Amino acid sequence: MKDTMKKLYGKNGIKRKLLNRVFTGFGNFFQLFKDYVTTHTAIIIRNVIIVLLLFSIVTVGVSFIVFITFRKGKPEVSVPNVAGKDLIDGLIELQKKKLYVVIDPRYFSNYPKNIIVEQEPKPGSIVREGREVNLIVSKGPIISIVEDYTGKTLAYVRNRLEEIFSFQGKTIEIGNITYVSSDAPKGTVVGQYPPPNTPIGSVDKIDLIISRGNEIESFYLKNYVGQDINDVMQKMALRGVLIHVIPENIEDPQKNSIILSQEPEEGTLVKRNETVTFHVGYLPSEVQTDKLYARVVNFDLPPDIEPGKEVKVRIVVKDKAGEREVYNAKNKGGDSISIPFKSYSPTTIYIYVNEGLYEVRKLE
């Protein structure tokens, strides 16, 4: 074993011979590299100088181009004269010159609405494209009297009041709103108080009368005997008729909830909000000692509520029998809702819009 180790790691061992060869090889390589550098030193220096010179030329050229580009900037234009012109016409002229517009609206007693009163920079000024041009634009004369809102929508009136009176430091709100049948388009103003031209000095709110559009004011009563009271209630609700139900004891299950007689009789002219009485058959188990009324809740959703969007309307009634929901659906502003339901007296009606309590009604 000892003899073997001496052969591997002794002075004349294989490992020492391999190491000598490696060092000899590296020595030869460095000697060749040294001879090459010594022989070609002038060429190497020349090449390095050429590369540095080319790099410097390219750098200077690029820098010069960038400098010229930024120094030149955007093209110059002459500011046109738009003072005294309509706002739309002025905007078109300035846009042609590629100028950016900033609008400052103000009230002027001697300038109509949407007329450009002043501009900055002045006409003829030389500026670069993209420069801001400030325009003072008239919002019209200051309002000192109540305007005529006939034919306008409720949303228009509300927005108009906010626009003109918030600027003048005075608050005028919309007061009572009354809906009436009219030949005027549905949702438009047909009356107001105070009337037009009233000085606004002492006016705090404006009451409006809004058109419901054409509605059926009266109709001839049909014979509803033999029909289900629930179906008839739905039909009558659309005509705005109040319904009174008088229960009658019956034994035939097929006649349960069926109308046995009516008052007034067939052919009678009935107007909106008048009462029609129906005697309705009920099984003894369903007859109550208290009078059960078939009622109708009519609700007009304001036209200006959430314009262009649907809102959730929920109607809940409460009487001696408890609290129950009779309507839950989405509607748009201006919709008229008529819902029939049964209840005992007294009855409370809760109307919710988007889960917020909108109105409470009491029925006796």
C-alpha angles and dihedrals in degrees: 000000000000090000091054093051091051091053091052100041104019126107091273095038124131095245093057090050091053092051091049091053093050094051091045090053093051090047092054091048094052090046091054091047090050092050091049094049092047092050098043102034094119093052093050093050091049092052093049090051092050092051092049091048093051091048091052093050093051092047093051092047095051092046091051093051092049091048093051092047095052093040091056094052126173121337118273121242137184115246109240123227108254099156111124093021129113113271095243093051091048092050091052092052093048093046090055087059090048092241123151116235129217114189125209109188118204139165118255127179093206101043126072119234117285095016117136108240103179140001137200126231093043121246113282095026114142111232137154123261113273093036117143117250114197116214126193106208127192119242089193131258123329109264115239100163136050110268126227107257097178110139093016125116124247090248091054093051093049093049092045093053091050091048101050104031101040088062093048093053094246128111121216116175135192110261127188118358119205124188119210137171111260144156087241117100114280114268097022128120115259098169143012143185127242090038123235119290093029110143108252095219094099099025117109100162141011123222115214136201112209126198119241089194123235113336133176105264097181140003141177113264117242128213106269097172111131094025127113111265092224093057092047092049089057092051094046092048090064088058095048095244122152115229128209117194122203111192119223124195114247135171100202108091090204090066094052110129090005120135111246099181141348141215124242100031130242115296096030115138108241125191130205115283093019118127126247117193122213125190104215128192118236133173113251090253090061100044114104127201090228119072115262115212129203103219137180127216114205117194129175114203109222110255093227098054111115095339112226093007136094120242129200115249120194125180121195126184127200129194138138090299091060138254121316139166116242100174136027120161145114120265140174127238112280095029117139115219124198116180125178119211142160123242146151125243127297102037132178121205121204118195117196126191115194088347092302119117105251105170142359123205130189122211125189 
